[in-house]
Amino acid sequence: MRSRCHDRRLKSSLFRRAREGFAIENPILAAPAGSAAQLYRTPGGAEIDLLLELRPGKLRAEEVKRPPGKPPPGRGFHSTCDAVKANRRKAAG
């Protein structure tokens, strides 16, 4: 059973931004030394929240969703992953 305070916190924009930052920061910290991290956005507005180059030619793309899993990553995420030739794709929450 969730409290009203818990529900308000989940709806808070500050809480959502902090959670998104946490979801992006952790894979960066866990990546091997020498990895490069960036946000990738096309001129059309499609984006990848986190694009990690773990080593040359090995790209990992992550989409941060709020709330987790809803809605699933859209066509823009998948087409952008295809464009950058990401080897792994993940939706994090």
Secondary structure, DSSP 8 states (H G I E B T S, - for coil): ---HHHHHHHH-HHHHHHHHHHHHHHHHHHS-TT-EEEEEE-TTS-EEEEEEEEETTEEEEEEE-SSTTSS---HHHHHHHHHHT-SEEEEE-
